[in-house]
Amino acid sequence: MKEEINYAKKNTRLVSKLTLMLSVCLVLIVFFVVLGIVLKEQENVAKVEKEFSEKLVQDKSQVEKNASDLSDRLILIKKLKTERTDWDTIFKKISDNTPAGLQLQSIQVTNDAKTRATISGIALSDRDVVLFKDLLSNSGLFKYVDIESITENGKAASGATQKLFVLTFTIAGVK
């Protein structure tokens, strides 16, 4: 019986050791499973952060491209505004400087390197044409005002002789 008790004690110790080893193995398995889950979550978080960073870089590039496009458009608008001819001002100056004895028939403009214009009309006298030329020259808006021609055109209803005239000039002062 003593042998059986010693054998039972040895078996009990062996079972205790095995239980302890199994417990340690179970704890290690649980630890590694939890560690694996945590590492997988960290990997997922890192992947999401990487995707977010890449999206931010793309958005930044798009914003920079849009800002560059906007800047280019603003420069173009500014350029177009400076190149735009203010026709209202030009025609107002011509109208304000037209003497009473003059009737304008046409205005032709060439808009190349120098904005050159030709005005033709009817005047009651040569003096009205010369006055018109001087008024345009002194307006500050027109340069190189030249009388190209003055020719007789018959009689007006009042009996006075009418003159056909052609003036040319360069528009200089308005953009």
HELIX and SHEET records of a PDB file:
HELIX    1   1 LYS A    2  GLU A   83  1                                  82    
HELIX    2   2 TRP A   87  ASP A   96  1                                  10    
HELIX    3   3 ASP A  126  ASN A  138  1                                  13    
SHEET    1   A 4 LEU A 102  ASN A 111  0                                        
SHEET    2   A 4 THR A 115  ALA A 123 -1                                        
SHEET    3   A 4 THR A 161  ILE A 171 -1                                        
SHEET    4   A 4 PHE A 142  LYS A 155 -1                                        
END                                                                             
